[in-house]
Amino acid sequence: MEPYSEQDLQYAAEFRDWVHEEVLKKVQAIHPEIKEVVDPHAVDEYFQQVWDYPGAWYPIVAIPEGYKSRKALVDTLVKLTIEKYAK
């Protein structure tokens, strides 16, 4: 794990919670009994490194690597959540 500050991790956790709220709304529209989101990503995966002036890498809160958009992340988490609870 990168050496993120406590504040950085708090921001990432808040962003992750925000994503989870959106996922849960979509999931509960289909299965109201589901109360928890399945997310295989740890909080520290909600960062991306950005090269910025003066020539250094900086972490920013963002969707985990491998997703083209926030919508793609939300759709994937909805699918994973429904699959887990459908068993």
Secondary structure, DSSP 4 states (H G I P E B T S, - for coil): -----HHHHHHHHHHHHHHHHHHHHHHHHH-TT---------GGGSEEEEEETTTEEEEEE-PPTT-SSHHHHHHHHHHHHHHHHH-
